[in-house]
Amino acid sequence: MINECAMMQQINTNKKKTYYMTSKDDGWMAEQAETEKRVERYLAAFKELAVQDPDGFASLAPELLKRSVWDWRKTDPVFYDKLTMWLDKECLWTPFSDIMPKNVRVNSKQKVKPIDKTSLPEQYSEIIDRFEEKFSGDYHRWNAAKRDQFIILGMLALEGKNGVRQGKLAHYLGMNKLGPGGIEGSNAIRAAKIALSRQEKGLTLKLFDDAKGNGSERLHAFADSNLADYVARFVLSHEASILLPAIAFAE
């Protein structure tokens, strides 16, 4: 009798454990396993087709991606625009995962009020003052170097510590003559970051993190996400924000 009670108690305990599965759970897991196996086989098939007929696959893949995105996201014009830009050029230097929807940071199309510097820590307030002075005056009369600096500052601030790939920066500076992220674009980005970093002088903060990677996939980012947010608000409230690319700043 004691053994029977112990056995029943063990059965009841087992039912409460995560490994105790019902027939419904078994069926769901079997469906999931089949789906995963199908996806694995489909990906392998696409890869083989791309190897055997690269031109044909390259012509068909964009339409397949667009249809898949439509089935998944339905009416999501921002992501669809980002996908269109990615298919057009950015796929050459940006992984598809980089354009996937993430948490919203700042919407470049929204109206942004000038930042209230009195509420900022002293270091942040000071560097915003310096940027206001640096980018004062009619932006239509800025030279190419100052326009480049503003665009790079804005693009990097809007992405914070996530960063922006060099090929993308070069593309929006209009410097793809020597290939995505080529020498001309690389030099312009380096010069702009050096000029912007001079605003740190005398402060304990650091504007940019060390760049990582090589070529068009080299990643440039802010060192401080809080500072990036403040600079993004400054940039978006500036009349020259019209110089920034509209895509890729919102989900």
C-alpha contacts under 8 A as a table, 3 or more apart, distances in Angstrom:
res1	aa1	res2	aa2	distance
1	M	4	E	5.10
1	M	5	C	6.30
2	I	5	C	5.16
2	I	6	A	6.17
3	N	6	A	5.04
3	N	7	M	6.09
4	E	7	M	5.03
4	E	8	M	6.24
5	C	8	M	5.19
5	C	9	Q	6.12
6	A	9	Q	5.06
6	A	10	Q	6.19
7	M	10	Q	5.10
7	M	11	I	6.29
8	M	11	I	5.08
8	M	12	N	6.27
9	Q	12	N	5.20
9	Q	13	T	6.21
10	Q	13	T	4.98
10	Q	14	N	6.13
11	I	14	N	5.07
11	I	15	K	6.36
12	N	15	K	5.19
12	N	16	K	6.80
13	T	16	K	5.40
13	T	17	K	6.85
14	N	17	K	5.24
14	N	19	Y	7.96
14	N	20	Y	6.32
15	K	18	T	7.97
15	K	20	Y	5.39
16	K	20	Y	7.08
17	K	20	Y	5.70
18	T	21	M	7.46
21	M	24	K	7.95
21	M	25	D	5.77
21	M	26	D	6.52
22	T	25	D	5.12
22	T	26	D	6.28
23	S	26	D	4.94
23	S	27	G	6.19
24	K	27	G	5.12
24	K	28	W	6.29
25	D	28	W	5.08
25	D	29	M	6.13
26	D	29	M	5.19
26	D	30	A	6.12
27	G	30	A	5.07
27	G	31	E	6.27
28	W	31	E	5.12
28	W	32	Q	6.22
29	M	32	Q	5.00
29	M	33	A	6.08
30	A	33	A	5.09
30	A	34	E	6.20
31	E	34	E	5.09
31	E	35	T	6.14
32	Q	35	T	5.06
32	Q	36	E	6.15
33	A	36	E	5.16
33	A	37	K	6.17
34	E	37	K	5.05
34	E	38	R	6.12
35	T	38	R	5.07
35	T	39	V	6.17
36	E	39	V	5.15
36	E	40	E	6.16
37	K	40	E	5.03
37	K	41	R	6.20
38	R	41	R	5.07
38	R	42	Y	6.00
39	V	42	Y	5.04
39	V	43	L	6.07
40	E	43	L	5.31
40	E	44	A	6.29
41	R	44	A	5.05
41	R	45	A	6.12
42	Y	45	A	4.96
42	Y	46	F	6.16
43	L	46	F	5.11
43	L	47	K	6.14
44	A	47	K	5.07
44	A	48	E	6.20
45	A	48	E	5.10
45	A	49	L	6.15
46	F	49	L	5.06
46	F	50	A	6.08
47	K	50	A	5.08
47	K	51	V	6.36
48	E	51	V	5.11
48	E	52	Q	6.18
49	L	52	Q	5.05
49	L	53	D	5.73
49	L	54	P	7.24
49	L	57	F	6.72
50	A	53	D	5.35
50	A	54	P	4.58
50	A	55	D	7.90
50	A	56	G	7.81
50	A	57	F	5.34
50	A	58	A	7.54
51	V	54	P	5.68
53	D	56	G	5.46
53	D	57	F	6.13
54	P	57	F	5.13
54	P	58	A	5.95
55	D	58	A	5.15
55	D	59	S	6.33
56	G	59	S	5.26
56	G	60	L	6.36
57	F	60	L	5.18
57	F	61	A	5.76
58	A	61	A	5.47
58	A	62	P	7.28
59	S	62	P	6.74
59	S	63	E	8.00
60	L	63	E	5.72
60	L	64	L	6.52
61	A	64	L	5.06
61	A	65	L	6.14
62	P	65	L	5.12
62	P	66	K	6.20
62	P	87	L	6.62
63	E	66	K	5.10
63	E	67	R	6.18
64	L	67	R	5.21
64	L	68	S	6.14
65	L	68	S	5.08
65	L	69	V	6.10
66	K	69	V	5.11
66	K	70	W	6.15
66	K	80	Y	7.81
66	K	83	L	7.73
67	R	70	W	5.07
67	R	71	D	6.25
68	S	71	D	5.17
68	S	72	W	6.18
69	V	72	W	5.01
69	V	73	R	5.68
69	V	74	K	7.29
69	V	80	Y	7.56
70	W	73	R	5.38
70	W	74	K	4.70
70	W	75	T	7.32
71	D	74	K	5.76
73	R	76	D	5.84
76	D	79	F	5.70
76	D	80	Y	6.21
77	P	80	Y	4.94
77	P	81	D	6.00
78	V	81	D	5.16
78	V	82	K	6.29
78	V	247	I	7.34
78	V	248	A	7.92
78	V	250	A	7.07
78	V	251	E	6.10
79	F	82	K	4.95
79	F	83	L	6.11
79	F	99	I	7.72
79	F	100	M	7.66
79	F	101	P	6.97
79	F	251	E	6.26
80	Y	83	L	5.00
80	Y	84	T	6.17
81	D	84	T	5.04
81	D	85	M	6.26
81	D	247	I	7.02
82	K	85	M	5.17
82	K	86	W	6.06
82	K	99	I	6.76
82	K	247	I	6.18
82	K	248	A	6.11
83	L	86	W	4.90
83	L	87	L	6.09
83	L	99	I	7.29
84	T	87	L	5.20
84	T	88	D	6.15
85	M	88	D	5.04
85	M	89	K	6.26
85	M	90	E	6.32
86	W	89	K	5.59
86	W	90	E	4.25
86	W	91	C	5.00
86	W	94	T	7.63
86	W	96	F	7.85
86	W	99	I	7.97
87	L	90	E	6.53
87	L	91	C	5.79
88	D	91	C	7.35
89	K	92	L	6.05
90	E	93	W	5.67
90	E	94	T	5.56
90	E	167	G	7.75
90	E	168	K	6.68
91	C	94	T	5.12
91	C	95	P	6.47
91	C	96	F	7.06
92	L	180	P	7.40
93	W	165	R	7.35
93	W	167	G	5.64
93	W	168	K	7.17
93	W	180	P	7.19
93	W	216	S	5.51
93	W	217	E	5.57
94	T	98	D	6.61
94	T	165	R	6.99
94	T	167	G	7.75
94	T	168	K	7.58
94	T	217	E	6.88
95	P	98	D	5.56
95	P	99	I	7.64
96	F	99	I	5.71
96	F	100	M	6.86
97	S	100	M	5.27
99	I	248	A	7.49
101	P	251	E	5.56
102	K	251	E	6.56
103	N	251	E	7.20
104	V	107	N	7.54
104	V	250	A	5.93
104	V	251	E	5.76
105	R	158	L	7.22
105	R	159	E	7.60
105	R	249	F	7.51
105	R	250	A	6.76
106	V	158	L	6.55
106	V	232	A	7.83
106	V	249	F	6.45
106	V	250	A	6.23
107	N	110	Q	5.66
107	N	249	F	5.88
107	N	250	A	4.92
108	S	236	L	6.71
108	S	246	A	6.52
108	S	249	F	5.86
108	S	250	A	6.89
109	K	246	A	7.38
111	K	236	L	7.88
111	K	237	S	7.39
112	V	233	R	6.74
112	V	236	L	6.11
112	V	237	S	5.05
113	K	233	R	7.83
113	K	237	S	5.70
114	P	233	R	7.28
114	P	234	F	6.41
114	P	237	S	5.31
114	P	238	H	7.74
115	I	230	Y	7.54
115	I	233	R	6.38
115	I	234	F	6.01
115	I	237	S	7.72
116	D	119	S	6.01
116	D	120	L	7.41
117	K	120	L	5.20
117	K	125	S	5.25
117	K	128	I	7.73
118	T	125	S	7.33
120	L	124	Y	6.13
120	L	125	S	5.53
121	P	124	Y	5.47
121	P	125	S	6.12
122	E	125	S	5.07
122	E	126	E	6.08
123	Q	126	E	5.23
123	Q	127	I	6.44
123	Q	203	L	6.56
123	Q	204	T	7.50
123	Q	205	L	7.11
124	Y	127	I	5.34
124	Y	128	I	6.25
124	Y	227	L	6.65
124	Y	230	Y	7.76
125	S	128	I	5.22
125	S	129	D	6.23
126	E	129	D	5.02
126	E	130	R	6.36
127	I	130	R	4.94
127	I	131	F	6.24
127	I	199	Q	6.53
127	I	200	E	6.95
128	I	131	F	5.03
128	I	132	E	6.09
128	I	230	Y	7.98
128	I	231	V	6.94
128	I	234	F	7.35
129	D	132	E	5.09
129	D	133	E	6.31
130	R	133	E	5.12
130	R	134	K	6.05
130	R	199	Q	6.45
131	F	134	K	4.88
131	F	135	F	5.94
131	F	199	Q	7.45
132	E	135	F	5.35
132	E	136	S	5.85
133	E	136	S	5.22
135	F	139	Y	7.72
135	F	146	K	7.88
135	F	150	F	7.72
136	S	139	Y	7.70
137	G	141	R	7.97
138	D	141	R	5.67
138	D	142	W	7.11
139	Y	142	W	5.10
139	Y	147	R	7.85
139	Y	239	E	7.68
139	Y	240	A	5.95
142	W	145	A	7.99
142	W	146	K	5.95
142	W	147	R	6.31
143	N	146	K	5.55
143	N	147	R	6.41
144	A	147	R	5.12
144	A	148	D	6.11
145	A	148	D	5.12
145	A	149	Q	6.25
145	A	192	A	7.14
146	K	149	Q	5.01
146	K	150	F	6.24
147	R	150	F	5.17
147	R	151	I	6.19
147	R	243	L	7.92
148	D	151	I	5.20
148	D	152	I	6.11
148	D	173	L	6.54
148	D	188	A	7.71
148	D	189	I	7.88
148	D	192	A	6.60
149	Q	152	I	5.22
149	Q	153	L	5.96
149	Q	192	A	4.89
149	Q	193	K	7.15
149	Q	195	A	7.62
149	Q	196	L	6.86
150	F	153	L	5.07
150	F	154	G	6.03
150	F	235	V	7.99
151	I	154	G	5.15
151	I	155	M	6.05
151	I	173	L	7.77
151	I	243	L	6.63
151	I	244	L	5.69
152	I	155	M	5.19
152	I	156	L	5.99
152	I	169	L	6.96
152	I	189	I	7.48
152	I	192	A	7.36
152	I	193	K	7.79
153	L	156	L	5.42
153	L	157	A	5.95
153	L	196	L	7.69
153	L	235	V	7.98
154	G	157	A	5.12
154	G	158	L	6.08
154	G	231	V	7.61
154	G	232	A	6.19
154	G	235	V	5.84
154	G	236	L	7.82
154	G	241	S	7.88
154	G	244	L	6.94
155	M	158	L	5.34
155	M	159	E	6.53
155	M	164	V	7.38
155	M	169	L	7.89
155	M	244	L	7.14
156	L	159	E	5.29
156	L	160	G	6.02
156	L	163	G	6.12
156	L	164	V	6.28
156	L	220	H	7.21
156	L	221	A	5.79
156	L	222	F	6.44
156	L	228	A	7.71
157	A	160	G	5.01
157	A	221	A	7.87
157	A	222	F	6.63
157	A	228	A	4.53
157	A	229	D	6.53
157	A	231	V	6.00
157	A	232	A	5.00
158	L	228	A	6.92
158	L	229	D	7.12
158	L	232	A	5.40
158	L	249	F	6.59
159	E	162	N	5.53
159	E	163	G	5.49
159	E	164	V	6.87
159	E	221	A	7.53
159	E	228	A	7.86
159	E	249	F	7.50
160	G	163	G	6.00
160	G	221	A	6.24
160	G	222	F	5.38
160	G	223	A	7.91
160	G	224	D	7.38
160	G	225	S	5.24
160	G	228	A	5.14
160	G	229	D	7.06
161	K	221	A	5.25
161	K	222	F	5.19
161	K	223	A	6.35
161	K	224	D	6.82
161	K	225	S	5.71
161	K	228	A	7.85
162	N	221	A	6.45
163	G	219	L	5.94
163	G	220	H	5.15
163	G	221	A	3.95
163	G	222	F	6.93
164	V	168	K	6.90
164	V	169	L	7.01
164	V	219	L	5.60
164	V	220	H	5.39
164	V	221	A	6.40
165	R	168	K	5.50
165	R	169	L	6.56
165	R	216	S	6.58
165	R	217	E	5.21
165	R	218	R	5.43
165	R	219	L	4.48
165	R	220	H	6.19
166	Q	169	L	5.09
166	Q	170	A	6.09
166	Q	181	G	5.66
166	Q	186	S	7.29
166	Q	189	I	7.96
166	Q	215	G	7.14
166	Q	216	S	4.96
166	Q	217	E	5.83
166	Q	218	R	5.23
166	Q	219	L	6.07
166	Q	220	H	6.86
167	G	170	A	5.15
167	G	171	H	6.06
167	G	180	P	5.17
167	G	181	G	4.16
167	G	182	G	7.95
167	G	215	G	7.60
167	G	216	S	4.13
167	G	217	E	6.31
167	G	218	R	7.72
168	K	171	H	5.02
168	K	172	Y	6.38
168	K	181	G	7.60
168	K	216	S	7.67
169	L	172	Y	5.38
169	L	173	L	6.28
169	L	181	G	7.88
169	L	185	G	7.92
169	L	189	I	7.56
170	A	173	L	5.03
170	A	174	G	6.31
170	A	175	M	5.24
170	A	176	N	6.50
170	A	180	P	7.05
170	A	181	G	5.58
170	A	182	G	7.97
170	A	185	G	4.84
170	A	186	S	7.17
170	A	189	I	7.38
171	H	174	G	5.13
171	H	175	M	5.76
171	H	176	N	5.89
171	H	180	P	7.05
171	H	181	G	7.57
172	Y	175	M	7.52
172	Y	245	P	7.07
173	L	185	G	7.55
175	M	178	L	7.60
175	M	180	P	7.97
175	M	181	G	7.84
175	M	182	G	7.90
175	M	184	E	6.47
175	M	185	G	5.19
176	N	179	G	5.00
176	N	180	P	5.25
176	N	181	G	6.79
176	N	182	G	6.77
176	N	184	E	7.93
176	N	185	G	6.97
177	K	180	P	7.91
177	K	182	G	7.70
177	K	184	E	7.80
178	L	181	G	7.90
178	L	182	G	5.14
178	L	183	I	6.76
178	L	184	E	6.94
179	G	182	G	5.10
180	P	216	S	5.86
181	G	184	E	7.88
181	G	185	G	5.58
181	G	186	S	5.99
181	G	215	G	5.96
181	G	216	S	4.26
181	G	217	E	7.92
182	G	185	G	5.49
182	G	186	S	5.96
182	G	215	G	7.23
182	G	216	S	7.25
183	I	186	S	5.04
183	I	187	N	6.04
184	E	187	N	5.36
184	E	188	A	6.28
185	G	188	A	5.13
185	G	189	I	6.15
186	S	189	I	5.26
186	S	190	R	6.18
187	N	190	R	5.12
187	N	191	A	6.08
188	A	191	A	5.17
188	A	192	A	6.11
189	I	192	A	5.15
189	I	193	K	6.17
190	R	193	K	5.27
190	R	194	I	6.20
191	A	194	I	5.18
191	A	195	A	6.24
192	A	195	A	5.15
192	A	196	L	6.15
193	K	196	L	5.04
193	K	197	S	5.92
193	K	208	F	7.99
194	I	197	S	5.10
194	I	198	R	6.53
195	A	198	R	5.46
195	A	199	Q	7.72
196	L	199	Q	5.84
197	S	200	E	5.59
197	S	201	K	7.86
197	S	206	K	7.98
197	S	207	L	6.26
197	S	208	F	7.47
198	R	201	K	5.68
200	E	203	L	5.40
200	E	204	T	7.56
200	E	205	L	6.75
200	E	206	K	6.67
200	E	207	L	6.90
206	K	209	D	7.53
206	K	223	A	6.30
206	K	224	D	7.47
207	L	222	F	5.94
207	L	223	A	5.80
207	L	224	D	7.10
207	L	227	L	7.81
208	F	220	H	7.70
208	F	221	A	5.90
208	F	222	F	4.26
208	F	223	A	4.71
208	F	224	D	7.71
209	D	220	H	7.21
209	D	221	A	5.64
209	D	222	F	5.33
209	D	223	A	4.20
210	D	220	H	7.33
210	D	221	A	7.68
210	D	223	A	7.96
211	A	218	R	6.66
211	A	219	L	5.50
211	A	220	H	4.90
211	A	221	A	7.01
212	K	218	R	5.50
212	K	219	L	5.15
212	K	220	H	6.97
213	G	217	E	6.33
213	G	218	R	4.21
213	G	219	L	6.19
214	N	217	E	5.89
214	N	218	R	4.53
215	G	218	R	5.51
222	F	225	S	6.69
222	F	227	L	7.97
222	F	228	A	6.23
224	D	227	L	5.35
224	D	228	A	6.19
225	S	228	A	4.87
225	S	229	D	6.30
226	N	229	D	5.18
226	N	230	Y	6.52
227	L	230	Y	5.14
227	L	231	V	6.12
228	A	231	V	5.14
228	A	232	A	5.94
229	D	232	A	5.01
229	D	233	R	6.30
230	Y	233	R	5.19
230	Y	234	F	6.33
231	V	234	F	4.93
231	V	235	V	6.07
232	A	235	V	5.07
232	A	236	L	6.04
233	R	236	L	5.22
233	R	237	S	6.11
234	F	237	S	5.33
234	F	238	H	6.35
235	V	238	H	5.20
235	V	240	A	7.69
235	V	241	S	6.04
236	L	239	E	7.84
236	L	241	S	5.31
237	S	241	S	7.10
238	H	241	S	5.54
239	E	242	I	6.75
240	A	243	L	5.66
240	A	244	L	7.88
241	S	244	L	5.51
242	I	245	P	7.80
245	P	248	A	7.87
246	A	249	F	6.80
247	I	250	A	7.30
248	A	251	E	7.43
